[in-house]
Amino acid sequence: MGARRDLDRRGLRDRVYDLVFEMLLTGDLPPGSRLGIDTLARDLGVSPTPVREALVHLERTGLVTREALKGYRVAPPLDAAQLAELFDARVVLETGAARLAAARADTLVPTLRRLQARHEQEGEHVIALLGGAERVPLEAMQAYFAADGAFHQAIFAASQNRYLIDMYDDLGAVTHRLRQVALRGLTDVKEAGAEHRAVVEAFESGDPAAPVAAMRRHIANVRARSLGGL
């Protein structure tokens, strides 16, 4: 029975996490606003405990911050300087992973082809939904982000470097804040899809330097588009 209670509690915390996460990404909880545990618990119809646990985990994403004796607040979106630092870190990690993964291109390419096709499919869905709308539904954007992340994670997995993988996982939590920028306006799905195709082709080329160059161009382009949207 104790194990079942633990599972039920964890499931409730995860559901609360998802609900608050959605509110943070969509702007329902504006930057700088205070996140009262009791207020959120009342609004969500749960006890304070799963809300408190969810906020602890959300703090790792950078979407919320905790101030001593004051509780939690919604973090402001990343500014230009923070975005620049984030992309500086990404280019170091991702080109390093691409260089190591190039040695396993034969086994990696089929996986990348499949993930790139999924990414393009989700991107086409986003474009179709966008039309004249101001904002794409969160569920569609989340599926698109997941497909994008899976593509990059496959390259890190192929690097077979546990430290690079761990560092990318830590950095991935921060990129949730970058997604706040994407959700505020038109996305770059067409450009990102073309750049992912170029990365796959680079791994297929047999030139070990090509994936590094293709990944560097991709990150530089994402950086330019992200900073241009501020």
PyMOL CGO cylinders between C-alpha atoms (Angstrom):
from pymol import cmd
from pymol.cgo import CYLINDER

trace = [
    CYLINDER, 0.00, 0.00, 0.00, 2.87, 2.35, 0.77, 0.3, 1, 1, 1, 1, 1, 1,
    CYLINDER, 2.87, 2.35, 0.77, 4.27, 1.93, -2.74, 0.3, 1, 1, 1, 1, 1, 1,
    CYLINDER, 4.27, 1.93, -2.74, 0.84, 2.63, -4.26, 0.3, 1, 1, 1, 1, 1, 1,
    CYLINDER, 0.84, 2.63, -4.26, 0.53, 5.83, -2.21, 0.3, 1, 1, 1, 1, 1, 1,
    CYLINDER, 0.53, 5.83, -2.21, 3.96, 6.93, -3.43, 0.3, 1, 1, 1, 1, 1, 1,
    CYLINDER, 3.96, 6.93, -3.43, 2.95, 6.31, -7.05, 0.3, 1, 1, 1, 1, 1, 1,
    CYLINDER, 2.95, 6.31, -7.05, -0.33, 8.17, -6.62, 0.3, 1, 1, 1, 1, 1, 1,
    CYLINDER, -0.33, 8.17, -6.62, 1.48, 11.09, -5.03, 0.3, 1, 1, 1, 1, 1, 1,
    CYLINDER, 1.48, 11.09, -5.03, 4.10, 11.20, -7.77, 0.3, 1, 1, 1, 1, 1, 1,
    CYLINDER, 4.10, 11.20, -7.77, 1.40, 11.05, -10.44, 0.3, 1, 1, 1, 1, 1, 1,
    CYLINDER, 1.40, 11.05, -10.44, -0.46, 13.95, -8.85, 0.3, 1, 1, 1, 1, 1, 1,
    CYLINDER, -0.46, 13.95, -8.85, 2.72, 16.00, -8.60, 0.3, 1, 1, 1, 1, 1, 1,
    CYLINDER, 2.72, 16.00, -8.60, 3.47, 15.33, -12.27, 0.3, 1, 1, 1, 1, 1, 1,
    CYLINDER, 3.47, 15.33, -12.27, -0.03, 16.44, -13.30, 0.3, 1, 1, 1, 1, 1, 1,
    CYLINDER, -0.03, 16.44, -13.30, 0.31, 19.62, -11.25, 0.3, 1, 1, 1, 1, 1, 1,
    CYLINDER, 0.31, 19.62, -11.25, 3.75, 20.19, -12.78, 0.3, 1, 1, 1, 1, 1, 1,
    CYLINDER, 3.75, 20.19, -12.78, 2.29, 19.88, -16.29, 0.3, 1, 1, 1, 1, 1, 1,
    CYLINDER, 2.29, 19.88, -16.29, -0.54, 22.30, -15.53, 0.3, 1, 1, 1, 1, 1, 1,
    CYLINDER, -0.54, 22.30, -15.53, 1.71, 24.96, -14.01, 0.3, 1, 1, 1, 1, 1, 1,
    CYLINDER, 1.71, 24.96, -14.01, 4.30, 24.43, -16.76, 0.3, 1, 1, 1, 1, 1, 1,
    CYLINDER, 4.30, 24.43, -16.76, 1.62, 25.10, -19.37, 0.3, 1, 1, 1, 1, 1, 1,
    CYLINDER, 1.62, 25.10, -19.37, 0.52, 28.27, -17.59, 0.3, 1, 1, 1, 1, 1, 1,
    CYLINDER, 0.52, 28.27, -17.59, 4.12, 29.48, -17.48, 0.3, 1, 1, 1, 1, 1, 1,
    CYLINDER, 4.12, 29.48, -17.48, 4.79, 28.85, -21.17, 0.3, 1, 1, 1, 1, 1, 1,
    CYLINDER, 4.79, 28.85, -21.17, 1.56, 30.42, -22.37, 0.3, 1, 1, 1, 1, 1, 1,
    CYLINDER, 1.56, 30.42, -22.37, 1.88, 33.52, -20.21, 0.3, 1, 1, 1, 1, 1, 1,
    CYLINDER, 1.88, 33.52, -20.21, -1.17, 32.80, -18.05, 0.3, 1, 1, 1, 1, 1, 1,
    CYLINDER, -1.17, 32.80, -18.05, 1.22, 33.41, -15.16, 0.3, 1, 1, 1, 1, 1, 1,
    CYLINDER, 1.22, 33.41, -15.16, 2.97, 36.67, -16.16, 0.3, 1, 1, 1, 1, 1, 1,
    CYLINDER, 2.97, 36.67, -16.16, 6.68, 37.29, -15.51, 0.3, 1, 1, 1, 1, 1, 1,
    CYLINDER, 6.68, 37.29, -15.51, 7.40, 38.61, -12.03, 0.3, 1, 1, 1, 1, 1, 1,
    CYLINDER, 7.40, 38.61, -12.03, 4.11, 37.44, -10.57, 0.3, 1, 1, 1, 1, 1, 1,
    CYLINDER, 4.11, 37.44, -10.57, 4.17, 35.68, -7.21, 0.3, 1, 1, 1, 1, 1, 1,
    CYLINDER, 4.17, 35.68, -7.21, 3.38, 31.97, -7.17, 0.3, 1, 1, 1, 1, 1, 1,
    CYLINDER, 3.38, 31.97, -7.17, 1.48, 31.43, -3.95, 0.3, 1, 1, 1, 1, 1, 1,
    CYLINDER, 1.48, 31.43, -3.95, 1.42, 27.73, -3.13, 0.3, 1, 1, 1, 1, 1, 1,
    CYLINDER, 1.42, 27.73, -3.13, -1.92, 27.91, -1.34, 0.3, 1, 1, 1, 1, 1, 1,
    CYLINDER, -1.92, 27.91, -1.34, -3.47, 29.99, -4.12, 0.3, 1, 1, 1, 1, 1, 1,
    CYLINDER, -3.47, 29.99, -4.12, -2.29, 27.61, -6.83, 0.3, 1, 1, 1, 1, 1, 1,
    CYLINDER, -2.29, 27.61, -6.83, -3.46, 24.62, -4.80, 0.3, 1, 1, 1, 1, 1, 1,
    CYLINDER, -3.46, 24.62, -4.80, -6.91, 26.15, -4.45, 0.3, 1, 1, 1, 1, 1, 1,
    CYLINDER, -6.91, 26.15, -4.45, -7.10, 27.05, -8.15, 0.3, 1, 1, 1, 1, 1, 1,
    CYLINDER, -7.10, 27.05, -8.15, -6.03, 23.54, -9.20, 0.3, 1, 1, 1, 1, 1, 1,
    CYLINDER, -6.03, 23.54, -9.20, -8.18, 21.77, -6.62, 0.3, 1, 1, 1, 1, 1, 1,
    CYLINDER, -8.18, 21.77, -6.62, -5.30, 19.94, -4.93, 0.3, 1, 1, 1, 1, 1, 1,
    CYLINDER, -5.30, 19.94, -4.93, -3.45, 20.08, -1.63, 0.3, 1, 1, 1, 1, 1, 1,
    CYLINDER, -3.45, 20.08, -1.63, -0.39, 22.35, -1.23, 0.3, 1, 1, 1, 1, 1, 1,
    CYLINDER, -0.39, 22.35, -1.23, 2.06, 19.43, -1.15, 0.3, 1, 1, 1, 1, 1, 1,
    CYLINDER, 2.06, 19.43, -1.15, 2.06, 18.48, -4.88, 0.3, 1, 1, 1, 1, 1, 1,
    CYLINDER, 2.06, 18.48, -4.88, 2.16, 22.18, -5.79, 0.3, 1, 1, 1, 1, 1, 1,
    CYLINDER, 2.16, 22.18, -5.79, 5.21, 22.71, -3.59, 0.3, 1, 1, 1, 1, 1, 1,
    CYLINDER, 5.21, 22.71, -3.59, 6.92, 19.64, -5.09, 0.3, 1, 1, 1, 1, 1, 1,
    CYLINDER, 6.92, 19.64, -5.09, 6.08, 20.76, -8.64, 0.3, 1, 1, 1, 1, 1, 1,
    CYLINDER, 6.08, 20.76, -8.64, 7.55, 24.21, -8.03, 0.3, 1, 1, 1, 1, 1, 1,
    CYLINDER, 7.55, 24.21, -8.03, 10.77, 22.67, -6.73, 0.3, 1, 1, 1, 1, 1, 1,
    CYLINDER, 10.77, 22.67, -6.73, 11.14, 20.79, -10.02, 0.3, 1, 1, 1, 1, 1, 1,
    CYLINDER, 11.14, 20.79, -10.02, 10.08, 23.79, -12.10, 0.3, 1, 1, 1, 1, 1, 1,
    CYLINDER, 10.08, 23.79, -12.10, 12.82, 25.87, -10.49, 0.3, 1, 1, 1, 1, 1, 1,
    CYLINDER, 12.82, 25.87, -10.49, 15.35, 23.73, -12.37, 0.3, 1, 1, 1, 1, 1, 1,
    CYLINDER, 15.35, 23.73, -12.37, 13.89, 24.85, -15.70, 0.3, 1, 1, 1, 1, 1, 1,
    CYLINDER, 13.89, 24.85, -15.70, 14.54, 28.49, -14.86, 0.3, 1, 1, 1, 1, 1, 1,
    CYLINDER, 14.54, 28.49, -14.86, 10.88, 29.31, -15.45, 0.3, 1, 1, 1, 1, 1, 1,
    CYLINDER, 10.88, 29.31, -15.45, 10.41, 30.06, -11.75, 0.3, 1, 1, 1, 1, 1, 1,
    CYLINDER, 10.41, 30.06, -11.75, 12.76, 31.45, -9.14, 0.3, 1, 1, 1, 1, 1, 1,
    CYLINDER, 12.76, 31.45, -9.14, 12.74, 31.08, -5.38, 0.3, 1, 1, 1, 1, 1, 1,
    CYLINDER, 12.74, 31.08, -5.38, 13.56, 33.98, -3.08, 0.3, 1, 1, 1, 1, 1, 1,
    CYLINDER, 13.56, 33.98, -3.08, 14.48, 33.34, 0.54, 0.3, 1, 1, 1, 1, 1, 1,
    CYLINDER, 14.48, 33.34, 0.54, 11.55, 34.04, 2.87, 0.3, 1, 1, 1, 1, 1, 1,
    CYLINDER, 11.55, 34.04, 2.87, 9.46, 35.27, -0.09, 0.3, 1, 1, 1, 1, 1, 1,
    CYLINDER, 9.46, 35.27, -0.09, 8.61, 32.10, -1.99, 0.3, 1, 1, 1, 1, 1, 1,
    CYLINDER, 8.61, 32.10, -1.99, 8.40, 31.55, -5.72, 0.3, 1, 1, 1, 1, 1, 1,
    CYLINDER, 8.40, 31.55, -5.72, 7.98, 34.00, -8.60, 0.3, 1, 1, 1, 1, 1, 1,
    CYLINDER, 7.98, 34.00, -8.60, 7.66, 33.64, -12.35, 0.3, 1, 1, 1, 1, 1, 1,
    CYLINDER, 7.66, 33.64, -12.35, 11.07, 34.33, -13.91, 0.3, 1, 1, 1, 1, 1, 1,
    CYLINDER, 11.07, 34.33, -13.91, 11.36, 36.98, -16.61, 0.3, 1, 1, 1, 1, 1, 1,
    CYLINDER, 11.36, 36.98, -16.61, 12.06, 35.79, -20.17, 0.3, 1, 1, 1, 1, 1, 1,
    CYLINDER, 12.06, 35.79, -20.17, 15.72, 35.49, -21.11, 0.3, 1, 1, 1, 1, 1, 1,
    CYLINDER, 15.72, 35.49, -21.11, 17.22, 38.80, -22.15, 0.3, 1, 1, 1, 1, 1, 1,
    CYLINDER, 17.22, 38.80, -22.15, 19.60, 39.28, -25.08, 0.3, 1, 1, 1, 1, 1, 1,
    CYLINDER, 19.60, 39.28, -25.08, 22.75, 38.77, -22.99, 0.3, 1, 1, 1, 1, 1, 1,
    CYLINDER, 22.75, 38.77, -22.99, 21.41, 35.55, -21.42, 0.3, 1, 1, 1, 1, 1, 1,
    CYLINDER, 21.41, 35.55, -21.42, 20.35, 34.23, -24.82, 0.3, 1, 1, 1, 1, 1, 1,
    CYLINDER, 20.35, 34.23, -24.82, 23.81, 34.95, -26.22, 0.3, 1, 1, 1, 1, 1, 1,
    CYLINDER, 23.81, 34.95, -26.22, 25.41, 33.01, -23.36, 0.3, 1, 1, 1, 1, 1, 1,
    CYLINDER, 25.41, 33.01, -23.36, 22.98, 30.13, -23.86, 0.3, 1, 1, 1, 1, 1, 1,
    CYLINDER, 22.98, 30.13, -23.86, 23.89, 29.84, -27.53, 0.3, 1, 1, 1, 1, 1, 1,
    CYLINDER, 23.89, 29.84, -27.53, 27.60, 30.14, -26.77, 0.3, 1, 1, 1, 1, 1, 1,
    CYLINDER, 27.60, 30.14, -26.77, 27.20, 27.10, -24.53, 0.3, 1, 1, 1, 1, 1, 1,
    CYLINDER, 27.20, 27.10, -24.53, 25.08, 25.24, -27.07, 0.3, 1, 1, 1, 1, 1, 1,
    CYLINDER, 25.08, 25.24, -27.07, 27.57, 25.66, -29.91, 0.3, 1, 1, 1, 1, 1, 1,
    CYLINDER, 27.57, 25.66, -29.91, 30.40, 24.30, -27.75, 0.3, 1, 1, 1, 1, 1, 1,
    CYLINDER, 30.40, 24.30, -27.75, 28.40, 21.26, -26.61, 0.3, 1, 1, 1, 1, 1, 1,
    CYLINDER, 28.40, 21.26, -26.61, 26.62, 20.49, -29.87, 0.3, 1, 1, 1, 1, 1, 1,
    CYLINDER, 26.62, 20.49, -29.87, 29.61, 20.77, -32.18, 0.3, 1, 1, 1, 1, 1, 1,
    CYLINDER, 29.61, 20.77, -32.18, 31.57, 18.61, -29.75, 0.3, 1, 1, 1, 1, 1, 1,
    CYLINDER, 31.57, 18.61, -29.75, 28.82, 15.98, -29.78, 0.3, 1, 1, 1, 1, 1, 1,
    CYLINDER, 28.82, 15.98, -29.78, 28.64, 16.12, -33.60, 0.3, 1, 1, 1, 1, 1, 1,
    CYLINDER, 28.64, 16.12, -33.60, 32.40, 15.59, -33.89, 0.3, 1, 1, 1, 1, 1, 1,
    CYLINDER, 32.40, 15.59, -33.89, 32.29, 12.49, -31.68, 0.3, 1, 1, 1, 1, 1, 1,
    CYLINDER, 32.29, 12.49, -31.68, 29.09, 11.15, -33.25, 0.3, 1, 1, 1, 1, 1, 1,
    CYLINDER, 29.09, 11.15, -33.25, 30.60, 11.38, -36.76, 0.3, 1, 1, 1, 1, 1, 1,
    CYLINDER, 30.60, 11.38, -36.76, 32.62, 8.26, -35.96, 0.3, 1, 1, 1, 1, 1, 1,
    CYLINDER, 32.62, 8.26, -35.96, 29.31, 6.36, -35.67, 0.3, 1, 1, 1, 1, 1, 1,
    CYLINDER, 29.31, 6.36, -35.67, 27.54, 7.95, -38.62, 0.3, 1, 1, 1, 1, 1, 1,
    CYLINDER, 27.54, 7.95, -38.62, 26.61, 4.61, -40.21, 0.3, 1, 1, 1, 1, 1, 1,
    CYLINDER, 26.61, 4.61, -40.21, 24.42, 3.63, -37.26, 0.3, 1, 1, 1, 1, 1, 1,
    CYLINDER, 24.42, 3.63, -37.26, 23.31, 7.18, -36.45, 0.3, 1, 1, 1, 1, 1, 1,
    CYLINDER, 23.31, 7.18, -36.45, 22.04, 8.23, -39.90, 0.3, 1, 1, 1, 1, 1, 1,
    CYLINDER, 22.04, 8.23, -39.90, 18.98, 5.91, -40.02, 0.3, 1, 1, 1, 1, 1, 1,
    CYLINDER, 18.98, 5.91, -40.02, 17.88, 7.23, -36.61, 0.3, 1, 1, 1, 1, 1, 1,
    CYLINDER, 17.88, 7.23, -36.61, 18.45, 10.83, -37.66, 0.3, 1, 1, 1, 1, 1, 1,
    CYLINDER, 18.45, 10.83, -37.66, 16.46, 10.31, -40.86, 0.3, 1, 1, 1, 1, 1, 1,
    CYLINDER, 16.46, 10.31, -40.86, 13.51, 9.01, -38.86, 0.3, 1, 1, 1, 1, 1, 1,
    CYLINDER, 13.51, 9.01, -38.86, 13.70, 11.80, -36.28, 0.3, 1, 1, 1, 1, 1, 1,
    CYLINDER, 13.70, 11.80, -36.28, 14.15, 14.46, -38.94, 0.3, 1, 1, 1, 1, 1, 1,
    CYLINDER, 14.15, 14.46, -38.94, 11.02, 13.20, -40.71, 0.3, 1, 1, 1, 1, 1, 1,
    CYLINDER, 11.02, 13.20, -40.71, 9.10, 13.37, -37.45, 0.3, 1, 1, 1, 1, 1, 1,
    CYLINDER, 9.10, 13.37, -37.45, 10.40, 16.90, -36.84, 0.3, 1, 1, 1, 1, 1, 1,
    CYLINDER, 10.40, 16.90, -36.84, 9.28, 18.01, -40.30, 0.3, 1, 1, 1, 1, 1, 1,
    CYLINDER, 9.28, 18.01, -40.30, 5.87, 16.39, -39.80, 0.3, 1, 1, 1, 1, 1, 1,
    CYLINDER, 5.87, 16.39, -39.80, 5.34, 18.23, -36.52, 0.3, 1, 1, 1, 1, 1, 1,
    CYLINDER, 5.34, 18.23, -36.52, 6.57, 21.43, -38.17, 0.3, 1, 1, 1, 1, 1, 1,
    CYLINDER, 6.57, 21.43, -38.17, 4.08, 21.08, -41.00, 0.3, 1, 1, 1, 1, 1, 1,
    CYLINDER, 4.08, 21.08, -41.00, 1.34, 20.60, -38.41, 0.3, 1, 1, 1, 1, 1, 1,
    CYLINDER, 1.34, 20.60, -38.41, 2.39, 23.81, -36.66, 0.3, 1, 1, 1, 1, 1, 1,
    CYLINDER, 2.39, 23.81, -36.66, 2.40, 25.73, -39.95, 0.3, 1, 1, 1, 1, 1, 1,
    CYLINDER, 2.40, 25.73, -39.95, -1.04, 24.39, -40.84, 0.3, 1, 1, 1, 1, 1, 1,
    CYLINDER, -1.04, 24.39, -40.84, -2.43, 25.39, -37.45, 0.3, 1, 1, 1, 1, 1, 1,
    CYLINDER, -2.43, 25.39, -37.45, -0.84, 28.80, -37.51, 0.3, 1, 1, 1, 1, 1, 1,
    CYLINDER, -0.84, 28.80, -37.51, -2.61, 30.18, -40.57, 0.3, 1, 1, 1, 1, 1, 1,
    CYLINDER, -2.61, 30.18, -40.57, -3.81, 33.61, -39.51, 0.3, 1, 1, 1, 1, 1, 1,
    CYLINDER, -3.81, 33.61, -39.51, -3.74, 32.77, -35.79, 0.3, 1, 1, 1, 1, 1, 1,
    CYLINDER, -3.74, 32.77, -35.79, -1.62, 34.80, -33.42, 0.3, 1, 1, 1, 1, 1, 1,
    CYLINDER, -1.62, 34.80, -33.42, -0.46, 31.78, -31.43, 0.3, 1, 1, 1, 1, 1, 1,
    CYLINDER, -0.46, 31.78, -31.43, -0.15, 28.05, -32.13, 0.3, 1, 1, 1, 1, 1, 1,
    CYLINDER, -0.15, 28.05, -32.13, -1.87, 25.77, -29.58, 0.3, 1, 1, 1, 1, 1, 1,
    CYLINDER, -1.87, 25.77, -29.58, 0.53, 24.72, -26.85, 0.3, 1, 1, 1, 1, 1, 1,
    CYLINDER, 0.53, 24.72, -26.85, 0.04, 20.99, -27.50, 0.3, 1, 1, 1, 1, 1, 1,
    CYLINDER, 0.04, 20.99, -27.50, 1.25, 21.36, -31.09, 0.3, 1, 1, 1, 1, 1, 1,
    CYLINDER, 1.25, 21.36, -31.09, 4.25, 23.45, -30.07, 0.3, 1, 1, 1, 1, 1, 1,
    CYLINDER, 4.25, 23.45, -30.07, 5.16, 20.95, -27.35, 0.3, 1, 1, 1, 1, 1, 1,
    CYLINDER, 5.16, 20.95, -27.35, 5.08, 18.10, -29.88, 0.3, 1, 1, 1, 1, 1, 1,
    CYLINDER, 5.08, 18.10, -29.88, 7.25, 20.15, -32.22, 0.3, 1, 1, 1, 1, 1, 1,
    CYLINDER, 7.25, 20.15, -32.22, 9.74, 20.99, -29.45, 0.3, 1, 1, 1, 1, 1, 1,
    CYLINDER, 9.74, 20.99, -29.45, 9.86, 17.31, -28.42, 0.3, 1, 1, 1, 1, 1, 1,
    CYLINDER, 9.86, 17.31, -28.42, 10.65, 16.26, -32.00, 0.3, 1, 1, 1, 1, 1, 1,
    CYLINDER, 10.65, 16.26, -32.00, 13.34, 18.94, -32.24, 0.3, 1, 1, 1, 1, 1, 1,
    CYLINDER, 13.34, 18.94, -32.24, 14.86, 17.86, -28.93, 0.3, 1, 1, 1, 1, 1, 1,
    CYLINDER, 14.86, 17.86, -28.93, 14.85, 14.16, -29.90, 0.3, 1, 1, 1, 1, 1, 1,
    CYLINDER, 14.85, 14.16, -29.90, 16.88, 14.95, -33.02, 0.3, 1, 1, 1, 1, 1, 1,
    CYLINDER, 16.88, 14.95, -33.02, 19.58, 16.71, -31.03, 0.3, 1, 1, 1, 1, 1, 1,
    CYLINDER, 19.58, 16.71, -31.03, 19.53, 14.12, -28.24, 0.3, 1, 1, 1, 1, 1, 1,
    CYLINDER, 19.53, 14.12, -28.24, 20.21, 11.33, -30.74, 0.3, 1, 1, 1, 1, 1, 1,
    CYLINDER, 20.21, 11.33, -30.74, 23.46, 13.03, -31.73, 0.3, 1, 1, 1, 1, 1, 1,
    CYLINDER, 23.46, 13.03, -31.73, 24.49, 13.35, -28.09, 0.3, 1, 1, 1, 1, 1, 1,
    CYLINDER, 24.49, 13.35, -28.09, 23.64, 9.68, -27.50, 0.3, 1, 1, 1, 1, 1, 1,
    CYLINDER, 23.64, 9.68, -27.50, 25.83, 8.74, -30.48, 0.3, 1, 1, 1, 1, 1, 1,
    CYLINDER, 25.83, 8.74, -30.48, 28.70, 10.75, -29.01, 0.3, 1, 1, 1, 1, 1, 1,
    CYLINDER, 28.70, 10.75, -29.01, 28.79, 8.13, -26.23, 0.3, 1, 1, 1, 1, 1, 1,
    CYLINDER, 28.79, 8.13, -26.23, 30.18, 10.72, -23.83, 0.3, 1, 1, 1, 1, 1, 1,
    CYLINDER, 30.18, 10.72, -23.83, 28.25, 10.63, -20.57, 0.3, 1, 1, 1, 1, 1, 1,
    CYLINDER, 28.25, 10.63, -20.57, 29.52, 14.04, -19.48, 0.3, 1, 1, 1, 1, 1, 1,
    CYLINDER, 29.52, 14.04, -19.48, 28.45, 15.77, -22.67, 0.3, 1, 1, 1, 1, 1, 1,
    CYLINDER, 28.45, 15.77, -22.67, 25.05, 14.09, -22.38, 0.3, 1, 1, 1, 1, 1, 1,
    CYLINDER, 25.05, 14.09, -22.38, 24.64, 15.23, -18.77, 0.3, 1, 1, 1, 1, 1, 1,
    CYLINDER, 24.64, 15.23, -18.77, 25.66, 18.79, -19.63, 0.3, 1, 1, 1, 1, 1, 1,
    CYLINDER, 25.66, 18.79, -19.63, 23.20, 18.88, -22.52, 0.3, 1, 1, 1, 1, 1, 1,
    CYLINDER, 23.20, 18.88, -22.52, 20.42, 17.60, -20.27, 0.3, 1, 1, 1, 1, 1, 1,
    CYLINDER, 20.42, 17.60, -20.27, 21.15, 20.41, -17.81, 0.3, 1, 1, 1, 1, 1, 1,
    CYLINDER, 21.15, 20.41, -17.81, 21.21, 22.96, -20.61, 0.3, 1, 1, 1, 1, 1, 1,
    CYLINDER, 21.21, 22.96, -20.61, 17.99, 21.54, -22.01, 0.3, 1, 1, 1, 1, 1, 1,
    CYLINDER, 17.99, 21.54, -22.01, 16.14, 22.60, -18.88, 0.3, 1, 1, 1, 1, 1, 1,
    CYLINDER, 16.14, 22.60, -18.88, 17.10, 26.22, -19.52, 0.3, 1, 1, 1, 1, 1, 1,
    CYLINDER, 17.10, 26.22, -19.52, 15.86, 26.08, -23.12, 0.3, 1, 1, 1, 1, 1, 1,
    CYLINDER, 15.86, 26.08, -23.12, 12.30, 25.96, -21.80, 0.3, 1, 1, 1, 1, 1, 1,
    CYLINDER, 12.30, 25.96, -21.80, 12.73, 29.68, -21.27, 0.3, 1, 1, 1, 1, 1, 1,
    CYLINDER, 12.73, 29.68, -21.27, 13.85, 30.08, -24.87, 0.3, 1, 1, 1, 1, 1, 1,
    CYLINDER, 13.85, 30.08, -24.87, 10.57, 28.47, -25.89, 0.3, 1, 1, 1, 1, 1, 1,
    CYLINDER, 10.57, 28.47, -25.89, 8.70, 31.32, -24.23, 0.3, 1, 1, 1, 1, 1, 1,
    CYLINDER, 8.70, 31.32, -24.23, 10.10, 33.50, -27.02, 0.3, 1, 1, 1, 1, 1, 1,
    CYLINDER, 10.10, 33.50, -27.02, 8.95, 31.09, -29.73, 0.3, 1, 1, 1, 1, 1, 1,
    CYLINDER, 8.95, 31.09, -29.73, 5.46, 30.89, -28.30, 0.3, 1, 1, 1, 1, 1, 1,
    CYLINDER, 5.46, 30.89, -28.30, 5.02, 34.66, -28.51, 0.3, 1, 1, 1, 1, 1, 1,
    CYLINDER, 5.02, 34.66, -28.51, 5.10, 34.81, -32.28, 0.3, 1, 1, 1, 1, 1, 1,
    CYLINDER, 5.10, 34.81, -32.28, 5.82, 33.13, -35.59, 0.3, 1, 1, 1, 1, 1, 1,
    CYLINDER, 5.82, 33.13, -35.59, 8.10, 30.12, -35.28, 0.3, 1, 1, 1, 1, 1, 1,
    CYLINDER, 8.10, 30.12, -35.28, 11.09, 29.23, -37.46, 0.3, 1, 1, 1, 1, 1, 1,
    CYLINDER, 11.09, 29.23, -37.46, 9.92, 25.73, -38.32, 0.3, 1, 1, 1, 1, 1, 1,
    CYLINDER, 9.92, 25.73, -38.32, 10.75, 25.88, -42.03, 0.3, 1, 1, 1, 1, 1, 1,
    CYLINDER, 10.75, 25.88, -42.03, 14.29, 27.11, -41.45, 0.3, 1, 1, 1, 1, 1, 1,
    CYLINDER, 14.29, 27.11, -41.45, 14.94, 24.64, -38.63, 0.3, 1, 1, 1, 1, 1, 1,
    CYLINDER, 14.94, 24.64, -38.63, 13.65, 21.75, -40.72, 0.3, 1, 1, 1, 1, 1, 1,
    CYLINDER, 13.65, 21.75, -40.72, 15.98, 22.62, -43.60, 0.3, 1, 1, 1, 1, 1, 1,
    CYLINDER, 15.98, 22.62, -43.60, 18.91, 22.93, -41.20, 0.3, 1, 1, 1, 1, 1, 1,
    CYLINDER, 18.91, 22.93, -41.20, 18.18, 19.52, -39.68, 0.3, 1, 1, 1, 1, 1, 1,
    CYLINDER, 18.18, 19.52, -39.68, 18.16, 18.03, -43.18, 0.3, 1, 1, 1, 1, 1, 1,
    CYLINDER, 18.16, 18.03, -43.18, 21.57, 19.61, -43.77, 0.3, 1, 1, 1, 1, 1, 1,
    CYLINDER, 21.57, 19.61, -43.77, 22.88, 18.01, -40.58, 0.3, 1, 1, 1, 1, 1, 1,
    CYLINDER, 22.88, 18.01, -40.58, 21.65, 14.58, -41.69, 0.3, 1, 1, 1, 1, 1, 1,
    CYLINDER, 21.65, 14.58, -41.69, 23.26, 15.05, -45.12, 0.3, 1, 1, 1, 1, 1, 1,
    CYLINDER, 23.26, 15.05, -45.12, 26.50, 16.07, -43.44, 0.3, 1, 1, 1, 1, 1, 1,
    CYLINDER, 26.50, 16.07, -43.44, 26.58, 12.82, -41.44, 0.3, 1, 1, 1, 1, 1, 1,
    CYLINDER, 26.58, 12.82, -41.44, 25.81, 10.91, -44.66, 0.3, 1, 1, 1, 1, 1, 1,
    CYLINDER, 25.81, 10.91, -44.66, 28.69, 12.58, -46.52, 0.3, 1, 1, 1, 1, 1, 1,
    CYLINDER, 28.69, 12.58, -46.52, 31.44, 10.59, -44.84, 0.3, 1, 1, 1, 1, 1, 1,
    CYLINDER, 31.44, 10.59, -44.84, 33.39, 13.78, -44.11, 0.3, 1, 1, 1, 1, 1, 1,
    CYLINDER, 33.39, 13.78, -44.11, 33.94, 13.88, -40.32, 0.3, 1, 1, 1, 1, 1, 1,
    CYLINDER, 33.94, 13.88, -40.32, 34.21, 17.68, -40.39, 0.3, 1, 1, 1, 1, 1, 1,
    CYLINDER, 34.21, 17.68, -40.39, 30.87, 18.16, -42.20, 0.3, 1, 1, 1, 1, 1, 1,
    CYLINDER, 30.87, 18.16, -42.20, 28.53, 17.41, -39.25, 0.3, 1, 1, 1, 1, 1, 1,
    CYLINDER, 28.53, 17.41, -39.25, 30.45, 19.85, -37.05, 0.3, 1, 1, 1, 1, 1, 1,
    CYLINDER, 30.45, 19.85, -37.05, 30.15, 22.61, -39.66, 0.3, 1, 1, 1, 1, 1, 1,
    CYLINDER, 30.15, 22.61, -39.66, 26.45, 21.87, -40.29, 0.3, 1, 1, 1, 1, 1, 1,
    CYLINDER, 26.45, 21.87, -40.29, 25.64, 21.90, -36.58, 0.3, 1, 1, 1, 1, 1, 1,
    CYLINDER, 25.64, 21.90, -36.58, 27.59, 25.12, -36.09, 0.3, 1, 1, 1, 1, 1, 1,
    CYLINDER, 27.59, 25.12, -36.09, 25.56, 26.78, -38.88, 0.3, 1, 1, 1, 1, 1, 1,
    CYLINDER, 25.56, 26.78, -38.88, 22.30, 25.49, -37.41, 0.3, 1, 1, 1, 1, 1, 1,
    CYLINDER, 22.30, 25.49, -37.41, 23.00, 26.83, -33.92, 0.3, 1, 1, 1, 1, 1, 1,
    CYLINDER, 23.00, 26.83, -33.92, 24.21, 30.16, -35.34, 0.3, 1, 1, 1, 1, 1, 1,
    CYLINDER, 24.21, 30.16, -35.34, 21.01, 30.52, -37.36, 0.3, 1, 1, 1, 1, 1, 1,
    CYLINDER, 21.01, 30.52, -37.36, 18.76, 29.64, -34.41, 0.3, 1, 1, 1, 1, 1, 1,
    CYLINDER, 18.76, 29.64, -34.41, 20.69, 32.18, -32.36, 0.3, 1, 1, 1, 1, 1, 1,
    CYLINDER, 20.69, 32.18, -32.36, 20.18, 34.90, -34.97, 0.3, 1, 1, 1, 1, 1, 1,
    CYLINDER, 20.18, 34.90, -34.97, 16.47, 34.18, -35.25, 0.3, 1, 1, 1, 1, 1, 1,
    CYLINDER, 16.47, 34.18, -35.25, 16.00, 34.08, -31.46, 0.3, 1, 1, 1, 1, 1, 1,
    CYLINDER, 16.00, 34.08, -31.46, 17.87, 37.33, -30.83, 0.3, 1, 1, 1, 1, 1, 1,
    CYLINDER, 17.87, 37.33, -30.83, 16.07, 38.94, -33.74, 0.3, 1, 1, 1, 1, 1, 1,
    CYLINDER, 16.07, 38.94, -33.74, 12.75, 38.16, -32.09, 0.3, 1, 1, 1, 1, 1, 1,
    CYLINDER, 12.75, 38.16, -32.09, 13.52, 40.22, -28.98, 0.3, 1, 1, 1, 1, 1, 1,
]
cmd.load_cgo(trace, "trace")
